[in-house]
């Protein structure tokens, strides 16, 4: 779960630092479309230069297909630059927490995610060592989060009990039913099928095979209450075994259901419910703590973005 948390969601929030840019019109003008010299510095963090090439790799790894243009593309790339700089801040914090990642840890992580030696060699087109270095940096960032922030996040029994009182449904399992369905796009056909089934419900499966446009073709399927569209829940959950529903309309289709059986409800495992609640609370508190941690790093570090070399109009946190 800690890995799922990812980088603190701080992009989009204004920092206290200001970007350094030469005065005049050139200060905010993006670089020429022909590209950027990778040897140039994209930013400085506390006076330490960050090469554009490092951000270029980050951009390639994290941006999707460039289907957007103009201001939207500027906003996306600006947000990615802010996230890249925040990752650099976390890497810089590794010394404070005496964090390091060994080659053995890199090997273990690659094995865990199923990346072979050959795949690591070809990954990213820059060779195995560049790929391993990228993995190492990611593990360092995660260790900084774990040791600097997440290890201090606590969830008390009282918080769990309060959350359980506010979400009593979590202690009660959702109702489950096994249904067959007939789906058609013609109301008159649905009415005829429903009338036929009213006299002989045993023909449901055969009529579904002949008429239903649903992929299941009348095969019985289990549904939890939350799987069913809200407007269909009560009509279907109130059916008796073998009973056929009225014609129901949903998403421009006409549906007829038959209840095969109701699944016996068991009391929820209270320990498991509390474990899920604890994880929810922990995740929320962890995200908030990471936000604060990165915000503090930003306040104590002078961050300057070299806007003049960027091949897009930077509108991020350090644009002023």
C-alpha positions as CSV (number, residue, x, y, z in Angstrom):
1,X,0.0,0.0,0.0
2,X,2.9,2.3,0.7
3,X,4.1,1.9,-2.9
4,X,0.6,2.9,-4.1
5,X,0.7,6.2,-2.4
6,X,3.3,7.5,-4.9
7,X,4.7,11.0,-4.8
8,X,2.8,13.4,-2.6
9,X,0.1,15.2,-4.6
10,X,1.6,18.7,-4.3
11,X,1.6,19.8,-8.0
12,X,-0.7,22.7,-8.6
13,X,-0.1,24.3,-5.2
14,X,1.7,27.6,-5.1
15,X,5.1,27.6,-3.3
16,X,6.8,30.4,-1.6
17,X,9.8,30.3,-3.9
18,X,10.1,32.3,-7.0
19,X,11.5,31.3,-10.4
20,X,14.7,33.1,-11.5
21,X,14.5,34.4,-15.1
22,X,16.3,37.2,-16.9
23,X,14.3,40.5,-17.1
24,X,12.6,41.5,-20.3
25,X,10.5,39.6,-22.8
26,X,12.9,36.7,-23.1
27,X,12.2,35.7,-19.5
28,X,8.9,34.0,-20.2
29,X,9.5,33.0,-23.8
30,X,9.7,29.2,-24.4
31,X,12.7,27.8,-26.2
32,X,12.7,27.2,-29.9
33,X,10.7,24.2,-31.1
34,X,13.9,22.6,-32.5
35,X,14.6,21.2,-29.0
36,X,16.8,21.9,-26.0
37,X,20.5,21.3,-25.5
38,X,20.4,18.5,-22.8
39,X,23.5,20.0,-21.2
40,X,21.6,23.1,-20.1
41,X,20.3,23.5,-16.6
42,X,16.6,23.3,-16.2
43,X,16.5,24.4,-12.6
44,X,18.6,24.9,-9.5
45,X,17.6,23.6,-6.0
46,X,19.5,25.3,-3.3
47,X,22.0,26.4,-5.8
48,X,22.5,22.8,-7.1
49,X,22.0,22.6,-10.9
50,X,19.6,20.1,-12.3
51,X,20.4,19.2,-16.0
52,X,17.7,19.5,-18.5
53,X,18.5,15.9,-19.7
54,X,17.3,14.5,-16.3
55,X,14.0,16.3,-16.7
56,X,13.8,15.1,-20.4
57,X,14.0,11.5,-19.2
58,X,11.4,12.1,-16.5
59,X,9.1,13.7,-19.1
60,X,9.5,10.7,-21.5
61,X,8.7,8.3,-18.6
62,X,5.7,10.1,-17.3
63,X,3.9,11.9,-20.1
64,X,1.3,10.1,-22.2
65,X,0.6,10.5,-25.9
66,X,0.7,14.2,-26.8
67,X,-2.8,14.5,-28.1
68,X,-3.4,17.9,-26.4
69,X,-2.0,21.2,-27.6
70,X,-1.5,24.8,-26.6
71,X,-2.4,25.8,-23.1
72,X,-3.4,22.4,-22.0
73,X,-0.1,20.8,-23.1
74,X,1.8,23.7,-21.3
75,X,-0.2,23.0,-18.1
76,X,0.6,19.2,-18.3
77,X,4.3,19.7,-18.8
78,X,4.5,22.4,-16.2
79,X,2.9,20.1,-13.7
80,X,5.3,17.3,-14.6
81,X,8.2,19.7,-14.1
82,X,6.9,20.6,-10.7
83,X,6.6,16.9,-9.8
84,X,10.1,16.2,-11.1
85,X,11.5,19.0,-8.9
86,X,9.6,17.6,-5.9
87,X,11.2,14.2,-6.5
88,X,14.6,15.9,-6.7
89,X,13.8,17.5,-3.3
90,X,13.1,14.1,-1.8
91,X,16.3,12.7,-3.3
92,X,18.2,15.6,-1.6
93,X,16.5,14.7,1.7
94,X,18.0,11.2,1.5
95,X,21.2,12.4,3.2
96,X,19.2,13.8,6.1
97,X,17.7,10.4,6.9
98,X,20.9,8.5,6.0
99,X,19.0,6.6,3.2
100,X,20.8,4.5,0.7
101,X,19.8,1.7,-1.7
102,X,22.2,-1.2,-2.3
103,X,22.7,-3.2,-5.5
104,X,21.1,-6.1,-3.8
105,X,18.0,-4.1,-3.1
106,X,17.8,-3.1,-6.7
107,X,18.2,-6.7,-7.8
108,X,15.5,-7.8,-5.3
109,X,13.1,-5.1,-6.6
110,X,13.6,-6.1,-10.2
111,X,13.0,-9.7,-9.4
112,X,9.9,-8.8,-7.4
113,X,8.4,-6.9,-10.4
114,X,9.5,-9.7,-12.8
115,X,12.1,-7.7,-14.9
116,X,14.8,-10.0,-16.2
117,X,18.5,-9.1,-16.8
118,X,17.9,-8.9,-20.5
119,X,14.8,-6.7,-20.1
120,X,16.8,-4.4,-17.8
121,X,19.5,-4.2,-20.5
122,X,17.0,-3.0,-23.1
123,X,14.8,-0.9,-20.9
124,X,14.4,2.7,-21.9
125,X,16.9,2.5,-24.7
126,X,19.7,3.9,-22.5
127,X,21.1,0.6,-21.3
128,X,21.0,-1.5,-18.1
129,X,22.9,0.9,-15.8
130,X,20.7,3.9,-16.7
131,X,17.6,1.8,-16.0
132,X,19.0,0.5,-12.7
133,X,19.9,4.0,-11.7
134,X,16.3,5.1,-12.4
135,X,15.1,2.2,-10.2
136,X,17.5,3.1,-7.5
137,X,16.3,6.7,-7.4
138,X,12.7,5.5,-7.1
139,X,13.6,3.2,-4.2
140,X,15.5,6.1,-2.5
141,X,12.4,8.4,-2.8
142,X,10.2,5.7,-1.4
143,X,12.6,5.1,1.5
144,X,12.7,8.8,2.3
145,X,8.9,8.9,2.4
146,X,8.8,5.7,4.6
147,X,11.4,6.8,7.1
148,X,10.8,10.6,7.0
149,X,7.0,10.6,6.9
150,X,5.0,7.3,6.8
151,X,6.8,5.7,9.8
152,X,5.4,8.6,12.0
153,X,1.8,8.2,10.8
154,X,-0.3,6.5,13.5
155,X,-4.0,5.4,13.5
156,X,-5.5,5.0,16.9
157,X,-8.3,2.5,17.9
158,X,-10.5,5.5,18.6
159,X,-10.2,6.8,15.1
160,X,-11.2,3.3,13.8
161,X,-14.2,3.1,16.1
162,X,-15.3,6.6,15.1
163,X,-15.0,5.8,11.4
164,X,-17.0,2.5,11.9
165,X,-19.8,4.5,13.6
166,X,-19.9,6.8,10.6
167,X,-19.8,3.9,8.1
168,X,-22.0,1.2,9.7
169,X,-22.7,-0.4,6.4
170,X,-19.1,-1.6,6.3
171,X,-20.0,-4.1,9.1
172,X,-22.8,-5.5,7.0
173,X,-22.0,-7.5,3.9
174,X,-23.7,-6.4,0.6
175,X,-26.7,-8.5,-0.5
176,X,-25.9,-10.9,-3.3
177,X,-28.2,-12.6,-5.8
178,X,-27.7,-15.0,-8.8
179,X,-29.7,-13.7,-11.8
180,X,-30.4,-14.6,-15.4
181,X,-31.2,-11.7,-17.8
182,X,-32.7,-11.1,-21.2
183,X,-31.6,-7.8,-22.8
184,X,-33.3,-6.5,-26.0
185,X,-33.5,-3.1,-27.6
186,X,-37.2,-3.5,-28.6
187,X,-39.8,-2.7,-25.9
188,X,-42.6,-4.7,-27.7
189,X,-40.3,-7.8,-27.9
190,X,-39.5,-7.4,-24.2
191,X,-43.2,-7.3,-23.4
192,X,-43.9,-10.4,-25.4
193,X,-41.1,-12.3,-23.8
194,X,-42.2,-11.2,-20.3
195,X,-45.8,-12.4,-21.1
196,X,-44.5,-15.8,-22.2
197,X,-42.4,-16.2,-19.1
198,X,-45.3,-15.3,-16.9
199,X,-47.0,-18.5,-17.9
200,X,-43.8,-20.7,-18.1
201,X,-40.8,-19.3,-16.2
202,X,-38.8,-22.5,-16.9
203,X,-38.3,-21.3,-20.5
204,X,-36.2,-18.3,-19.4
205,X,-32.8,-19.7,-20.3
206,X,-34.0,-20.9,-23.7
207,X,-35.7,-17.6,-24.6
208,X,-32.6,-15.7,-23.5
209,X,-30.4,-17.8,-25.8
210,X,-32.7,-17.0,-28.7
211,X,-33.4,-13.3,-28.1
212,X,-31.0,-11.7,-25.7
213,X,-28.3,-9.4,-27.0
214,X,-26.3,-9.5,-23.7
215,X,-23.0,-11.5,-24.0
216,X,-24.1,-13.9,-21.2
217,X,-27.0,-15.2,-23.3
218,X,-29.0,-16.0,-20.2
219,X,-26.3,-17.7,-18.2
220,X,-26.7,-17.3,-14.4
221,X,-24.4,-14.7,-12.9
222,X,-23.8,-13.6,-9.3
223,X,-24.3,-9.9,-8.5
224,X,-23.5,-7.9,-5.4
225,X,-25.9,-5.1,-4.5
226,X,-23.3,-2.5,-5.5
227,X,-22.9,-4.2,-8.9
228,X,-26.5,-3.4,-9.8
229,X,-27.6,0.0,-11.2
230,X,-29.3,1.9,-8.3
231,X,-32.7,2.0,-10.0
232,X,-32.7,-1.8,-10.5
233,X,-31.6,-2.8,-7.0
234,X,-34.9,-3.0,-5.2
235,X,-36.9,-4.6,-8.0
236,X,-34.3,-7.3,-8.3
237,X,-33.3,-7.8,-4.7
238,X,-37.0,-8.3,-3.8
239,X,-37.6,-11.1,-6.3
240,X,-38.3,-14.6,-4.9
241,X,-36.4,-17.7,-6.2
242,X,-37.6,-18.5,-9.7
243,X,-39.6,-15.3,-10.1
244,X,-39.4,-13.2,-13.2
245,X,-39.2,-9.4,-13.0
246,X,-41.3,-6.9,-14.9
247,X,-39.7,-5.3,-18.0
248,X,-37.1,-2.9,-16.7
249,X,-35.5,-0.1,-18.7
250,X,-31.8,0.8,-18.3
251,X,-29.3,2.5,-20.6
252,X,-31.7,2.5,-23.6
253,X,-32.2,-1.3,-23.3
254,X,-35.1,-3.4,-22.0
255,X,-34.3,-6.0,-19.5
256,X,-36.1,-9.0,-18.0
257,X,-34.5,-10.9,-15.0
258,X,-35.1,-14.1,-13.3
259,X,-33.9,-14.7,-9.7
260,X,-32.0,-18.1,-9.6
261,X,-31.2,-17.8,-5.9
262,X,-30.2,-15.4,-3.1
263,X,-26.8,-15.9,-1.6
264,X,-26.9,-16.4,2.2
265,X,-25.5,-13.4,4.0
266,X,-22.8,-14.0,6.6
267,X,-21.8,-11.6,9.3
268,X,-18.8,-9.5,8.3
269,X,-15.5,-10.3,9.9
270,X,-15.2,-7.4,12.3
271,X,-11.4,-7.6,12.4
272,X,-11.3,-7.5,8.6
273,X,-13.6,-4.5,8.5
274,X,-11.4,-2.7,11.1
275,X,-8.3,-3.6,9.1
276,X,-9.9,-2.0,5.9
277,X,-10.9,1.1,7.9
278,X,-7.4,1.4,9.3
279,X,-5.9,1.3,5.8
280,X,-8.3,3.9,4.6
281,X,-7.4,6.3,7.5
282,X,-3.7,5.5,7.2
283,X,-3.7,6.3,3.5
284,X,-5.6,9.6,4.0
285,X,-3.3,10.7,6.8
286,X,-0.2,9.6,4.9
287,X,-1.1,11.6,1.8
288,X,-1.7,14.7,4.1
289,X,1.6,14.1,5.9
290,X,3.5,13.8,2.6
291,X,1.9,17.0,1.3
292,X,3.2,18.8,4.4
293,X,6.6,17.2,4.2
294,X,7.2,18.3,0.6
295,X,5.8,21.7,1.3
296,X,8.3,22.1,4.1
297,X,11.2,21.0,1.8
298,X,10.0,23.6,-0.7
299,X,10.0,26.4,1.9
300,X,13.5,25.7,3.1
301,X,15.0,25.3,-0.5
302,X,15.5,28.1,-3.0
303,X,14.1,26.8,-6.2
304,X,14.7,28.5,-9.5
305,X,13.4,27.3,-12.9
306,X,15.3,28.3,-16.0
307,X,12.2,29.2,-18.1
308,X,14.2,30.5,-21.0
309,X,15.3,27.1,-22.2
310,X,12.0,25.2,-21.8
311,X,10.3,24.2,-25.1
312,X,6.9,25.0,-23.6
313,X,5.3,27.9,-21.7
314,X,6.0,27.1,-18.1
315,X,3.0,28.0,-15.9
316,X,3.8,25.9,-12.8
317,X,4.5,26.7,-9.2
318,X,7.7,28.6,-9.8
319,X,6.6,30.7,-12.7
320,X,6.6,34.0,-10.8
